[in-house]
Amino acid sequence: MRTKIKRCVSCGKYTLEDICPSCGAKTVNPLPPRFSPTDRYGRYRRMLKRMTMKE
Ligand SMILES: [Zn+2]
């Protein structure tokens, strides 16, 4: 699932626009780490590690 929400680099307001509607600064896709696919793989790696340590 993909979200188009962006965050203003100046005031931190969340918007769907490329330009912040309240201050006019540019916005960027915040991409929180918990939504990153690499973190998902990291979780699986940790699970695997725990399983192998158990044995
Ligand atoms: Zn702003």
mmCIF file of the protein (N, C-alpha, C, O) and its ligand, coordinates in Angstrom:
data_MODEL
# 
_entry.id   MODEL 
# 
loop_
_entity.id 
_entity.type 
_entity.pdbx_number_of_molecules 
1 polymer     1 
2 non-polymer 1 
# 
_entity_poly.entity_id                      1 
_entity_poly.type                           'polypeptide(L)' 
_entity_poly.nstd_linkage                   no 
_entity_poly.nstd_monomer                   no 
_entity_poly.pdbx_seq_one_letter_code       MRTKIKRCVSCGKYTLEDICPSCGAKTVNPLPPRFSPTDRYGRYRRMLKRMTMKE 
_entity_poly.pdbx_seq_one_letter_code_can   MRTKIKRCVSCGKYTLEDICPSCGAKTVNPLPPRFSPTDRYGRYRRMLKRMTMKE 
_entity_poly.pdbx_strand_id                 A 
# 
loop_
_entity_poly_seq.entity_id 
_entity_poly_seq.num 
_entity_poly_seq.mon_id 
_entity_poly_seq.hetero 
1 1  MET n 
1 2  ARG n 
1 3  THR n 
1 4  LYS n 
1 5  ILE n 
1 6  LYS n 
1 7  ARG n 
1 8  CYS n 
1 9  VAL n 
1 10 SER n 
1 11 CYS n 
1 12 GLY n 
1 13 LYS n 
1 14 TYR n 
1 15 THR n 
1 16 LEU n 
1 17 GLU n 
1 18 ASP n 
1 19 ILE n 
1 20 CYS n 
1 21 PRO n 
1 22 SER n 
1 23 CYS n 
1 24 GLY n 
1 25 ALA n 
1 26 LYS n 
1 27 THR n 
1 28 VAL n 
1 29 ASN n 
1 30 PRO n 
1 31 LEU n 
1 32 PRO n 
1 33 PRO n 
1 34 ARG n 
1 35 PHE n 
1 36 SER n 
1 37 PRO n 
1 38 THR n 
1 39 ASP n 
1 40 ARG n 
1 41 TYR n 
1 42 GLY n 
1 43 ARG n 
1 44 TYR n 
1 45 ARG n 
1 46 ARG n 
1 47 MET n 
1 48 LEU n 
1 49 LYS n 
1 50 ARG n 
1 51 MET n 
1 52 THR n 
1 53 MET n 
1 54 LYS n 
1 55 GLU n 
# 
loop_
_struct_asym.id 
_struct_asym.entity_id 
A 1 
B 2 
# 
loop_
_chem_comp.id 
_chem_comp.type 
_chem_comp.mon_nstd_flag 
ALA 'L-peptide linking' y 
ARG 'L-peptide linking' y 
ASN 'L-peptide linking' y 
ASP 'L-peptide linking' y 
CYS 'L-peptide linking' y 
GLU 'L-peptide linking' y 
GLY 'peptide linking'   y 
ILE 'L-peptide linking' y 
LEU 'L-peptide linking' y 
LYS 'L-peptide linking' y 
MET 'L-peptide linking' y 
PHE 'L-peptide linking' y 
PRO 'L-peptide linking' y 
SER 'L-peptide linking' y 
THR 'L-peptide linking' y 
TYR 'L-peptide linking' y 
VAL 'L-peptide linking' y 
ZN  non-polymer         . 
# 
_pdbx_entity_nonpoly.entity_id   2 
_pdbx_entity_nonpoly.name        ? 
_pdbx_entity_nonpoly.comp_id     ZN 
# 
_pdbx_nonpoly_scheme.asym_id         B 
_pdbx_nonpoly_scheme.entity_id       2 
_pdbx_nonpoly_scheme.mon_id          ZN 
_pdbx_nonpoly_scheme.ndb_seq_num     1 
_pdbx_nonpoly_scheme.pdb_seq_num     101 
_pdbx_nonpoly_scheme.auth_seq_num    101 
_pdbx_nonpoly_scheme.pdb_mon_id      ZN 
_pdbx_nonpoly_scheme.auth_mon_id     ZN 
_pdbx_nonpoly_scheme.pdb_strand_id   A 
_pdbx_nonpoly_scheme.pdb_ins_code    . 
# 
loop_
_atom_site.group_PDB 
_atom_site.id 
_atom_site.type_symbol 
_atom_site.label_atom_id 
_atom_site.label_alt_id 
_atom_site.label_comp_id 
_atom_site.label_asym_id 
_atom_site.label_entity_id 
_atom_site.label_seq_id 
_atom_site.pdbx_PDB_ins_code 
_atom_site.Cartn_x 
_atom_site.Cartn_y 
_atom_site.Cartn_z 
_atom_site.occupancy 
_atom_site.B_iso_or_equiv 
_atom_site.pdbx_formal_charge 
_atom_site.auth_seq_id 
_atom_site.auth_comp_id 
_atom_site.auth_asym_id 
_atom_site.auth_atom_id 
_atom_site.pdbx_PDB_model_num 
ATOM   1   N  N  . MET A 1 1  ? 0.846  -1.186  0.000  1.00 0.00 ? 1   MET A N  1 
ATOM   2   C  CA . MET A 1 1  ? 0.000  0.000   0.000  1.00 0.00 ? 1   MET A CA 1 
ATOM   3   C  C  . MET A 1 1  ? 0.888  1.245   0.000  1.00 0.00 ? 1   MET A C  1 
ATOM   4   O  O  . MET A 1 1  ? 1.910  1.306   0.682  1.00 0.00 ? 1   MET A O  1 
ATOM   5   N  N  . ARG A 1 2  ? 0.468  2.218   -0.777 1.00 0.00 ? 2   ARG A N  1 
ATOM   6   C  CA . ARG A 1 2  ? 1.303  3.403   -0.940 1.00 0.00 ? 2   ARG A CA 1 
ATOM   7   C  C  . ARG A 1 2  ? 0.510  4.638   -0.540 1.00 0.00 ? 2   ARG A C  1 
ATOM   8   O  O  . ARG A 1 2  ? -0.632 4.817   -0.963 1.00 0.00 ? 2   ARG A O  1 
ATOM   9   N  N  . THR A 1 3  ? 1.109  5.469   0.258  1.00 0.00 ? 3   THR A N  1 
ATOM   10  C  CA . THR A 1 3  ? 0.444  6.709   0.643  1.00 0.00 ? 3   THR A CA 1 
ATOM   11  C  C  . THR A 1 3  ? 1.132  7.881   -0.031 1.00 0.00 ? 3   THR A C  1 
ATOM   12  O  O  . THR A 1 3  ? 2.350  7.897   -0.205 1.00 0.00 ? 3   THR A O  1 
ATOM   13  N  N  . LYS A 1 4  ? 0.322  8.860   -0.406 1.00 0.00 ? 4   LYS A N  1 
ATOM   14  C  CA . LYS A 1 4  ? 0.884  10.023  -1.092 1.00 0.00 ? 4   LYS A CA 1 
ATOM   15  C  C  . LYS A 1 4  ? 1.100  11.185  -0.142 1.00 0.00 ? 4   LYS A C  1 
ATOM   16  O  O  . LYS A 1 4  ? 1.431  12.291  -0.569 1.00 0.00 ? 4   LYS A O  1 
ATOM   17  N  N  . ILE A 1 5  ? 0.916  10.938  1.133  1.00 0.00 ? 5   ILE A N  1 
ATOM   18  C  CA . ILE A 1 5  ? 1.024  12.044  2.079  1.00 0.00 ? 5   ILE A CA 1 
ATOM   19  C  C  . ILE A 1 5  ? 2.465  12.523  2.165  1.00 0.00 ? 5   ILE A C  1 
ATOM   20  O  O  . ILE A 1 5  ? 3.415  11.742  2.127  1.00 0.00 ? 5   ILE A O  1 
ATOM   21  N  N  . LYS A 1 6  ? 2.586  13.824  2.280  1.00 0.00 ? 6   LYS A N  1 
ATOM   22  C  CA . LYS A 1 6  ? 3.913  14.428  2.371  1.00 0.00 ? 6   LYS A CA 1 
ATOM   23  C  C  . LYS A 1 6  ? 3.969  15.354  3.562  1.00 0.00 ? 6   LYS A C  1 
ATOM   24  O  O  . LYS A 1 6  ? 2.950  15.743  4.132  1.00 0.00 ? 6   LYS A O  1 
ATOM   25  N  N  . ARG A 1 7  ? 5.199  15.695  3.922  1.00 0.00 ? 7   ARG A N  1 
ATOM   26  C  CA . ARG A 1 7  ? 5.379  16.526  5.097  1.00 0.00 ? 7   ARG A CA 1 
ATOM   27  C  C  . ARG A 1 7  ? 6.200  17.762  4.744  1.00 0.00 ? 7   ARG A C  1 
ATOM   28  O  O  . ARG A 1 7  ? 7.215  17.681  4.052  1.00 0.00 ? 7   ARG A O  1 
ATOM   29  N  N  . CYS A 1 8  ? 5.739  18.892  5.233  1.00 0.00 ? 8   CYS A N  1 
ATOM   30  C  CA . CYS A 1 8  ? 6.432  20.152  4.967  1.00 0.00 ? 8   CYS A CA 1 
ATOM   31  C  C  . CYS A 1 8  ? 7.785  20.166  5.684  1.00 0.00 ? 8   CYS A C  1 
ATOM   32  O  O  . CYS A 1 8  ? 7.876  19.851  6.871  1.00 0.00 ? 8   CYS A O  1 
ATOM   33  N  N  . VAL A 1 9  ? 8.835  20.537  4.942  1.00 0.00 ? 9   VAL A N  1 
ATOM   34  C  CA . VAL A 1 9  ? 10.163 20.560  5.556  1.00 0.00 ? 9   VAL A CA 1 
ATOM   35  C  C  . VAL A 1 9  ? 10.320 21.753  6.480  1.00 0.00 ? 9   VAL A C  1 
ATOM   36  O  O  . VAL A 1 9  ? 11.217 21.775  7.323  1.00 0.00 ? 9   VAL A O  1 
ATOM   37  N  N  . SER A 1 10 ? 9.447  22.754  6.327  1.00 0.00 ? 10  SER A N  1 
ATOM   38  C  CA . SER A 1 10 ? 9.573  23.972  7.108  1.00 0.00 ? 10  SER A CA 1 
ATOM   39  C  C  . SER A 1 10 ? 8.755  23.941  8.397  1.00 0.00 ? 10  SER A C  1 
ATOM   40  O  O  . SER A 1 10 ? 9.295  24.140  9.485  1.00 0.00 ? 10  SER A O  1 
ATOM   41  N  N  . CYS A 1 11 ? 7.440  23.689  8.271  1.00 0.00 ? 11  CYS A N  1 
ATOM   42  C  CA . CYS A 1 11 ? 6.584  23.744  9.461  1.00 0.00 ? 11  CYS A CA 1 
ATOM   43  C  C  . CYS A 1 11 ? 6.179  22.367  9.959  1.00 0.00 ? 11  CYS A C  1 
ATOM   44  O  O  . CYS A 1 11 ? 5.608  22.250  11.044 1.00 0.00 ? 11  CYS A O  1 
ATOM   45  N  N  . GLY A 1 12 ? 6.463  21.318  9.186  1.00 0.00 ? 12  GLY A N  1 
ATOM   46  C  CA . GLY A 1 12 ? 6.168  19.967  9.631  1.00 0.00 ? 12  GLY A CA 1 
ATOM   47  C  C  . GLY A 1 12 ? 4.726  19.548  9.425  1.00 0.00 ? 12  GLY A C  1 
ATOM   48  O  O  . GLY A 1 12 ? 4.323  18.481  9.888  1.00 0.00 ? 12  GLY A O  1 
ATOM   49  N  N  . LYS A 1 13 ? 3.940  20.368  8.739  1.00 0.00 ? 13  LYS A N  1 
ATOM   50  C  CA . LYS A 1 13 ? 2.535  20.037  8.494  1.00 0.00 ? 13  LYS A CA 1 
ATOM   51  C  C  . LYS A 1 13 ? 2.424  18.955  7.433  1.00 0.00 ? 13  LYS A C  1 
ATOM   52  O  O  . LYS A 1 13 ? 3.170  18.956  6.454  1.00 0.00 ? 13  LYS A O  1 
ATOM   53  N  N  . TYR A 1 14 ? 1.485  18.026  7.632  1.00 0.00 ? 14  TYR A N  1 
ATOM   54  C  CA . TYR A 1 14 ? 1.259  16.962  6.653  1.00 0.00 ? 14  TYR A CA 1 
ATOM   55  C  C  . TYR A 1 14 ? 0.239  17.414  5.620  1.00 0.00 ? 14  TYR A C  1 
ATOM   56  O  O  . TYR A 1 14 ? -0.789 17.998  5.964  1.00 0.00 ? 14  TYR A O  1 
ATOM   57  N  N  . THR A 1 15 ? 0.528  17.141  4.360  1.00 0.00 ? 15  THR A N  1 
ATOM   58  C  CA . THR A 1 15 ? -0.339 17.553  3.268  1.00 0.00 ? 15  THR A CA 1 
ATOM   59  C  C  . THR A 1 15 ? -0.175 16.600  2.105  1.00 0.00 ? 15  THR A C  1 
ATOM   60  O  O  . THR A 1 15 ? 0.753  15.792  2.070  1.00 0.00 ? 15  THR A O  1 
ATOM   61  N  N  . LEU A 1 16 ? -1.089 16.702  1.149  1.00 0.00 ? 16  LEU A N  1 
ATOM   62  C  CA . LEU A 1 16 ? -0.966 15.889  -0.057 1.00 0.00 ? 16  LEU A CA 1 
ATOM   63  C  C  . LEU A 1 16 ? -0.333 16.683  -1.188 1.00 0.00 ? 16  LEU A C  1 
ATOM   64  O  O  . LEU A 1 16 ? -0.086 16.140  -2.265 1.00 0.00 ? 16  LEU A O  1 
ATOM   65  N  N  . GLU A 1 17 ? -0.069 17.965  -0.952 1.00 0.00 ? 17  GLU A N  1 
ATOM   66  C  CA . GLU A 1 17 ? 0.465  18.844  -1.994 1.00 0.00 ? 17  GLU A CA 1 
ATOM   67  C  C  . GLU A 1 17 ? 1.985  18.800  -2.029 1.00 0.00 ? 17  GLU A C  1 
ATOM   68  O  O  . GLU A 1 17 ? 2.633  18.405  -1.060 1.00 0.00 ? 17  GLU A O  1 
ATOM   69  N  N  . ASP A 1 18 ? 2.551  19.217  -3.180 1.00 0.00 ? 18  ASP A N  1 
ATOM   70  C  CA . ASP A 1 18 ? 4.004  19.309  -3.308 1.00 0.00 ? 18  ASP A CA 1 
ATOM   71  C  C  . ASP A 1 18 ? 4.540  20.551  -2.598 1.00 0.00 ? 18  ASP A C  1 
ATOM   72  O  O  . ASP A 1 18 ? 5.704  20.621  -2.204 1.00 0.00 ? 18  ASP A O  1 
ATOM   73  N  N  . ILE A 1 19 ? 3.646  21.522  -2.453 1.00 0.00 ? 19  ILE A N  1 
ATOM   74  C  CA . ILE A 1 19 ? 3.998  22.757  -1.769 1.00 0.00 ? 19  ILE A CA 1 
ATOM   75  C  C  . ILE A 1 19 ? 3.079  22.919  -0.567 1.00 0.00 ? 19  ILE A C  1 
ATOM   76  O  O  . ILE A 1 19 ? 1.863  22.760  -0.674 1.00 0.00 ? 19  ILE A O  1 
ATOM   77  N  N  . CYS A 1 20 ? 3.674  23.236  0.575  1.00 0.00 ? 20  CYS A N  1 
ATOM   78  C  CA . CYS A 1 20 ? 2.888  23.396  1.793  1.00 0.00 ? 20  CYS A CA 1 
ATOM   79  C  C  . CYS A 1 20 ? 1.845  24.500  1.625  1.00 0.00 ? 20  CYS A C  1 
ATOM   80  O  O  . CYS A 1 20 ? 2.194  25.622  1.258  1.00 0.00 ? 20  CYS A O  1 
ATOM   81  N  N  . PRO A 1 21 ? 0.569  24.201  1.887  1.00 0.00 ? 21  PRO A N  1 
ATOM   82  C  CA . PRO A 1 21 ? -0.473 25.216  1.723  1.00 0.00 ? 21  PRO A CA 1 
ATOM   83  C  C  . PRO A 1 21 ? -0.425 26.299  2.784  1.00 0.00 ? 21  PRO A C  1 
ATOM   84  O  O  . PRO A 1 21 ? -0.986 27.375  2.576  1.00 0.00 ? 21  PRO A O  1 
ATOM   85  N  N  . SER A 1 22 ? 0.218  26.059  3.898  1.00 0.00 ? 22  SER A N  1 
ATOM   86  C  CA . SER A 1 22 ? 0.209  27.073  4.947  1.00 0.00 ? 22  SER A CA 1 
ATOM   87  C  C  . SER A 1 22 ? 1.446  27.961  4.921  1.00 0.00 ? 22  SER A C  1 
ATOM   88  O  O  . SER A 1 22 ? 1.349  29.136  5.275  1.00 0.00 ? 22  SER A O  1 
ATOM   89  N  N  . CYS A 1 23 ? 2.611  27.447  4.514  1.00 0.00 ? 23  CYS A N  1 
ATOM   90  C  CA . CYS A 1 23 ? 3.795  28.310  4.533  1.00 0.00 ? 23  CYS A CA 1 
ATOM   91  C  C  . CYS A 1 23 ? 4.501  28.389  3.184  1.00 0.00 ? 23  CYS A C  1 
ATOM   92  O  O  . CYS A 1 23 ? 5.403  29.210  3.016  1.00 0.00 ? 23  CYS A O  1 
ATOM   93  N  N  . GLY A 1 24 ? 4.109  27.547  2.209  1.00 0.00 ? 24  GLY A N  1 
ATOM   94  C  CA . GLY A 1 24 ? 4.680  27.668  0.863  1.00 0.00 ? 24  GLY A CA 1 
ATOM   95  C  C  . GLY A 1 24 ? 6.010  26.965  0.673  1.00 0.00 ? 24  GLY A C  1 
ATOM   96  O  O  . GLY A 1 24 ? 6.595  27.052  -0.407 1.00 0.00 ? 24  GLY A O  1 
ATOM   97  N  N  . ALA A 1 25 ? 6.506  26.274  1.685  1.00 0.00 ? 25  ALA A N  1 
ATOM   98  C  CA . ALA A 1 25 ? 7.760  25.543  1.556  1.00 0.00 ? 25  ALA A CA 1 
ATOM   99  C  C  . ALA A 1 25 ? 7.498  24.220  0.840  1.00 0.00 ? 25  ALA A C  1 
ATOM   100 O  O  . ALA A 1 25 ? 6.348  23.799  0.709  1.00 0.00 ? 25  ALA A O  1 
ATOM   101 N  N  . LYS A 1 26 ? 8.556  23.567  0.379  1.00 0.00 ? 26  LYS A N  1 
ATOM   102 C  CA . LYS A 1 26 ? 8.365  22.289  -0.305 1.00 0.00 ? 26  LYS A CA 1 
ATOM   103 C  C  . LYS A 1 26 ? 8.080  21.176  0.708  1.00 0.00 ? 26  LYS A C  1 
ATOM   104 O  O  . LYS A 1 26 ? 8.433  21.271  1.883  1.00 0.00 ? 26  LYS A O  1 
ATOM   105 N  N  . THR A 1 27 ? 7.430  20.121  0.209  1.00 0.00 ? 27  THR A N  1 
ATOM   106 C  CA . THR A 1 27 ? 7.112  18.998  1.073  1.00 0.00 ? 27  THR A CA 1 
ATOM   107 C  C  . THR A 1 27 ? 7.847  17.757  0.584  1.00 0.00 ? 27  THR A C  1 
ATOM   108 O  O  . THR A 1 27 ? 8.173  17.637  -0.597 1.00 0.00 ? 27  THR A O  1 
ATOM   109 N  N  . VAL A 1 28 ? 8.101  16.848  1.496  1.00 0.00 ? 28  VAL A N  1 
ATOM   110 C  CA . VAL A 1 28 ? 8.789  15.609  1.150  1.00 0.00 ? 28  VAL A CA 1 
ATOM   111 C  C  . VAL A 1 28 ? 8.002  14.430  1.694  1.00 0.00 ? 28  VAL A C  1 
ATOM   112 O  O  . VAL A 1 28 ? 7.223  14.573  2.637  1.00 0.00 ? 28  VAL A O  1 
ATOM   113 N  N  . ASN A 1 29 ? 8.209  13.266  1.094  1.00 0.00 ? 29  ASN A N  1 
ATOM   114 C  CA . ASN A 1 29 ? 7.597  12.043  1.596  1.00 0.00 ? 29  ASN A CA 1 
ATOM   115 C  C  . ASN A 1 29 ? 8.355  11.628  2.852  1.00 0.00 ? 29  ASN A C  1 
ATOM   116 O  O  . ASN A 1 29 ? 9.551  11.346  2.772  1.00 0.00 ? 29  ASN A O  1 
ATOM   117 N  N  . PRO A 1 30 ? 7.701  11.583  4.002  1.00 0.00 ? 30  PRO A N  1 
ATOM   118 C  CA . PRO A 1 30 ? 8.419  11.322  5.261  1.00 0.00 ? 30  PRO A CA 1 
ATOM   119 C  C  . PRO A 1 30 ? 8.959  9.898   5.384  1.00 0.00 ? 30  PRO A C  1 
ATOM   120 O  O  . PRO A 1 30 ? 9.978  9.689   6.042  1.00 0.00 ? 30  PRO A O  1 
ATOM   121 N  N  . LEU A 1 31 ? 8.304  8.920   4.771  1.00 0.00 ? 31  LEU A N  1 
ATOM   122 C  CA . LEU A 1 31 ? 8.723  7.515   4.820  1.00 0.00 ? 31  LEU A CA 1 
ATOM   123 C  C  . LEU A 1 31 ? 9.163  7.073   6.215  1.00 0.00 ? 31  LEU A C  1 
ATOM   124 O  O  . LEU A 1 31 ? 10.357 6.918   6.472  1.00 0.00 ? 31  LEU A O  1 
ATOM   125 N  N  . PRO A 1 32 ? 8.214  6.875   7.098  1.00 0.00 ? 32  PRO A N  1 
ATOM   126 C  CA . PRO A 1 32 ? 8.571  6.413   8.438  1.00 0.00 ? 32  PRO A CA 1 
ATOM   127 C  C  . PRO A 1 32 ? 9.273  5.057   8.375  1.00 0.00 ? 32  PRO A C  1 
ATOM   128 O  O  . PRO A 1 32 ? 8.887  4.212   7.567  1.00 0.00 ? 32  PRO A O  1 
ATOM   129 N  N  . PRO A 1 33 ? 10.296 4.825   9.209  1.00 0.00 ? 33  PRO A N  1 
ATOM   130 C  CA . PRO A 1 33 ? 11.080 3.583   9.155  1.00 0.00 ? 33  PRO A CA 1 
ATOM   131 C  C  . PRO A 1 33 ? 10.225 2.338   9.325  1.00 0.00 ? 33  PRO A C  1 
ATOM   132 O  O  . PRO A 1 33 ? 10.561 1.289   8.776  1.00 0.00 ? 33  PRO A O  1 
ATOM   133 N  N  . ARG A 1 34 ? 9.131  2.426   10.069 1.00 0.00 ? 34  ARG A N  1 
ATOM   134 C  CA . ARG A 1 34 ? 8.337  1.222   10.318 1.00 0.00 ? 34  ARG A CA 1 
ATOM   135 C  C  . ARG A 1 34 ? 7.611  0.749   9.065  1.00 0.00 ? 34  ARG A C  1 
ATOM   136 O  O  . ARG A 1 34 ? 7.162  -0.395  9.010  1.00 0.00 ? 34  ARG A O  1 
ATOM   137 N  N  . PHE A 1 35 ? 7.488  1.617   8.050  1.00 0.00 ? 35  PHE A N  1 
ATOM   138 C  CA . PHE A 1 35 ? 6.852  1.221   6.804  1.00 0.00 ? 35  PHE A CA 1 
ATOM   139 C  C  . PHE A 1 35 ? 7.873  0.772   5.775  1.00 0.00 ? 35  PHE A C  1 
ATOM   140 O  O  . PHE A 1 35 ? 7.497  0.343   4.684  1.00 0.00 ? 35  PHE A O  1 
ATOM   141 N  N  . SER A 1 36 ? 9.150  0.859   6.097  1.00 0.00 ? 36  SER A N  1 
ATOM   142 C  CA . SER A 1 36 ? 10.167 0.506   5.121  1.00 0.00 ? 36  SER A CA 1 
ATOM   143 C  C  . SER A 1 36 ? 10.256 -1.009  4.942  1.00 0.00 ? 36  SER A C  1 
ATOM   144 O  O  . SER A 1 36 ? 10.245 -1.744  5.930  1.00 0.00 ? 36  SER A O  1 
ATOM   145 N  N  . PRO A 1 37 ? 10.341 -1.487  3.708  1.00 0.00 ? 37  PRO A N  1 
ATOM   146 C  CA . PRO A 1 37 ? 10.400 -2.932  3.462  1.00 0.00 ? 37  PRO A CA 1 
ATOM   147 C  C  . PRO A 1 37 ? 11.647 -3.575  4.053  1.00 0.00 ? 37  PRO A C  1 
ATOM   148 O  O  . PRO A 1 37 ? 11.615 -4.752  4.414  1.00 0.00 ? 37  PRO A O  1 
ATOM   149 N  N  . THR A 1 38 ? 12.728 -2.842  4.160  1.00 0.00 ? 38  THR A N  1 
ATOM   150 C  CA . THR A 1 38 ? 13.956 -3.408  4.709  1.00 0.00 ? 38  THR A CA 1 
ATOM   151 C  C  . THR A 1 38 ? 13.772 -3.748  6.177  1.00 0.00 ? 38  THR A C  1 
ATOM   152 O  O  . THR A 1 38 ? 14.363 -4.709  6.670  1.00 0.00 ? 38  THR A O  1 
ATOM   153 N  N  . ASP A 1 39 ? 12.951 -2.962  6.886  1.00 0.00 ? 39  ASP A N  1 
ATOM   154 C  CA . ASP A 1 39 ? 12.708 -3.234  8.296  1.00 0.00 ? 39  ASP A CA 1 
ATOM   155 C  C  . ASP A 1 39 ? 11.933 -4.536  8.444  1.00 0.00 ? 39  ASP A C  1 
ATOM   156 O  O  . ASP A 1 39 ? 12.152 -5.288  9.393  1.00 0.00 ? 39  ASP A O  1 
ATOM   157 N  N  . ARG A 1 40 ? 11.028 -4.802  7.509  1.00 0.00 ? 40  ARG A N  1 
ATOM   158 C  CA . ARG A 1 40 ? 10.293 -6.061  7.542  1.00 0.00 ? 40  ARG A CA 1 
ATOM   159 C  C  . ARG A 1 40 ? 11.244 -7.238  7.434  1.00 0.00 ? 40  ARG A C  1 
ATOM   160 O  O  . ARG A 1 40 ? 11.115 -8.228  8.155  1.00 0.00 ? 40  ARG A O  1 
ATOM   161 N  N  . TYR A 1 41 ? 12.187 -7.118  6.537  1.00 0.00 ? 41  TYR A N  1 
ATOM   162 C  CA . TYR A 1 41 ? 13.164 -8.195  6.394  1.00 0.00 ? 41  TYR A CA 1 
ATOM   163 C  C  . TYR A 1 41 ? 14.015 -8.316  7.646  1.00 0.00 ? 41  TYR A C  1 
ATOM   164 O  O  . TYR A 1 41 ? 14.401 -9.418  8.036  1.00 0.00 ? 41  TYR A O  1 
ATOM   165 N  N  . GLY A 1 42 ? 14.306 -7.191  8.272  1.00 0.00 ? 42  GLY A N  1 
ATOM   166 C  CA . GLY A 1 42 ? 15.071 -7.198  9.508  1.00 0.00 ? 42  GLY A CA 1 
ATOM   167 C  C  . GLY A 1 42 ? 14.337 -7.956  10.597 1.00 0.00 ? 42  GLY A C  1 
ATOM   168 O  O  . GLY A 1 42 ? 14.947 -8.676  11.388 1.00 0.00 ? 42  GLY A O  1 
ATOM   169 N  N  . ARG A 1 43 ? 13.006 -7.785  10.631 1.00 0.00 ? 43  ARG A N  1 
ATOM   170 C  CA . ARG A 1 43 ? 12.218 -8.508  11.621 1.00 0.00 ? 43  ARG A CA 1 
ATOM   171 C  C  . ARG A 1 43 ? 12.303 -10.002 11.380 1.00 0.00 ? 43  ARG A C  1 
ATOM   172 O  O  . ARG A 1 43 ? 12.453 -10.783 12.320 1.00 0.00 ? 43  ARG A O  1 
ATOM   173 N  N  . TYR A 1 44 ? 12.207 -10.396 10.133 1.00 0.00 ? 44  TYR A N  1 
ATOM   174 C  CA . TYR A 1 44 ? 12.298 -11.822 9.818  1.00 0.00 ? 44  TYR A CA 1 
ATOM   175 C  C  . TYR A 1 44 ? 13.679 -12.366 10.178 1.00 0.00 ? 44  TYR A C  1 
ATOM   176 O  O  . TYR A 1 44 ? 13.821 -13.485 10.671 1.00 0.00 ? 44  TYR A O  1 
ATOM   177 N  N  . ARG A 1 45 ? 14.694 -11.536 9.913  1.00 0.00 ? 45  ARG A N  1 
ATOM   178 C  CA . ARG A 1 45 ? 16.056 -11.980 10.249 1.00 0.00 ? 45  ARG A CA 1 
ATOM   179 C  C  . ARG A 1 45 ? 16.190 -12.193 11.746 1.00 0.00 ? 45  ARG A C  1 
ATOM   180 O  O  . ARG A 1 45 ? 16.786 -13.173 12.193 1.00 0.00 ? 45  ARG A O  1 
ATOM   181 N  N  . ARG A 1 46 ? 15.625 -11.256 12.527 1.00 0.00 ? 46  ARG A N  1 
ATOM   182 C  CA . ARG A 1 46 ? 15.710 -11.397 13.973 1.00 0.00 ? 46  ARG A CA 1 
ATOM   183 C  C  . ARG A 1 46 ? 14.948 -12.625 14.449 1.00 0.00 ? 46  ARG A C  1 
ATOM   184 O  O  . ARG A 1 46 ? 15.392 -13.328 15.357 1.00 0.00 ? 46  ARG A O  1 
ATOM   185 N  N  . MET A 1 47 ? 13.775 -12.882 13.817 1.00 0.00 ? 47  MET A N  1 
ATOM   186 C  CA . MET A 1 47 ? 12.995 -14.069 14.173 1.00 0.00 ? 47  MET A CA 1 
ATOM   187 C  C  . MET A 1 47 ? 13.801 -15.325 13.884 1.00 0.00 ? 47  MET A C  1 
ATOM   188 O  O  . MET A 1 47 ? 13.852 -16.247 14.699 1.00 0.00 ? 47  MET A O  1 
ATOM   189 N  N  . LEU A 1 48 ? 14.426 -15.350 12.723 1.00 0.00 ? 48  LEU A N  1 
ATOM   190 C  CA . LEU A 1 48 ? 15.233 -16.508 12.347 1.00 0.00 ? 48  LEU A CA 1 
ATOM   191 C  C  . LEU A 1 48 ? 16.378 -16.689 13.322 1.00 0.00 ? 48  LEU A C  1 
ATOM   192 O  O  . LEU A 1 48 ? 16.702 -17.810 13.716 1.00 0.00 ? 48  LEU A O  1 
ATOM   193 N  N  . LYS A 1 49 ? 16.988 -15.583 13.709 1.00 0.00 ? 49  LYS A N  1 
ATOM   194 C  CA . LYS A 1 49 ? 18.123 -15.645 14.625 1.00 0.00 ? 49  LYS A CA 1 
ATOM   195 C  C  . LYS A 1 49 ? 17.686 -16.251 15.957 1.00 0.00 ? 49  LYS A C  1 
ATOM   196 O  O  . LYS A 1 49 ? 18.366 -17.108 16.522 1.00 0.00 ? 49  LYS A O  1 
ATOM   197 N  N  . ARG A 1 50 ? 16.524 -15.781 16.447 1.00 0.00 ? 50  ARG A N  1 
ATOM   198 C  CA . ARG A 1 50 ? 16.020 -16.299 17.708 1.00 0.00 ? 50  ARG A CA 1 
ATOM   199 C  C  . ARG A 1 50 ? 15.754 -17.805 17.599 1.00 0.00 ? 50  ARG A C  1 
ATOM   200 O  O  . ARG A 1 50 ? 16.056 -18.568 18.516 1.00 0.00 ? 50  ARG A O  1 
ATOM   201 N  N  . MET A 1 51 ? 15.180 -18.220 16.457 1.00 0.00 ? 51  MET A N  1 
ATOM   202 C  CA . MET A 1 51 ? 14.880 -19.632 16.267 1.00 0.00 ? 51  MET A CA 1 
ATOM   203 C  C  . MET A 1 51 ? 16.153 -20.471 16.255 1.00 0.00 ? 51  MET A C  1 
ATOM   204 O  O  . MET A 1 51 ? 16.198 -21.561 16.825 1.00 0.00 ? 51  MET A O  1 
ATOM   205 N  N  . THR A 1 52 ? 17.180 -19.950 15.600 1.00 0.00 ? 52  THR A N  1 
ATOM   206 C  CA . THR A 1 52 ? 18.424 -20.720 15.519 1.00 0.00 ? 52  THR A CA 1 
ATOM   207 C  C  . THR A 1 52 ? 19.134 -20.744 16.876 1.00 0.00 ? 52  THR A C  1 
ATOM   208 O  O  . THR A 1 52 ? 19.817 -21.717 17.197 1.00 0.00 ? 52  THR A O  1 
ATOM   209 N  N  . MET A 1 53 ? 18.979 -19.676 17.679 1.00 0.00 ? 53  MET A N  1 
ATOM   210 C  CA . MET A 1 53 ? 19.602 -19.641 18.991 1.00 0.00 ? 53  MET A CA 1 
ATOM   211 C  C  . MET A 1 53 ? 18.950 -20.643 19.931 1.00 0.00 ? 53  MET A C  1 
ATOM   212 O  O  . MET A 1 53 ? 19.605 -21.201 20.812 1.00 0.00 ? 53  MET A O  1 
ATOM   213 N  N  . LYS A 1 54 ? 17.654 -20.865 19.736 1.00 0.00 ? 54  LYS A N  1 
ATOM   214 C  CA . LYS A 1 54 ? 16.901 -21.796 20.563 1.00 0.00 ? 54  LYS A CA 1 
ATOM   215 C  C  . LYS A 1 54 ? 17.431 -23.230 20.411 1.00 0.00 ? 54  LYS A C  1 
ATOM   216 O  O  . LYS A 1 54 ? 17.450 -24.007 21.365 1.00 0.00 ? 54  LYS A O  1 
ATOM   217 N  N  . GLU A 1 55 ? 17.850 -23.550 19.210 1.00 0.00 ? 55  GLU A N  1 
ATOM   218 C  CA . GLU A 1 55 ? 18.250 -24.930 18.920 1.00 0.00 ? 55  GLU A CA 1 
ATOM   219 C  C  . GLU A 1 55 ? 19.583 -25.319 19.554 1.00 0.00 ? 55  GLU A C  1 
ATOM   220 O  O  . GLU A 1 55 ? 20.037 -26.451 19.389 1.00 0.00 ? 55  GLU A O  1 
HETATM 221 ZN ZN . ZN  B 2 .  ? 4.715  24.448  5.888  1.00 0.00 2 101 ZN  A ZN 1 
# 
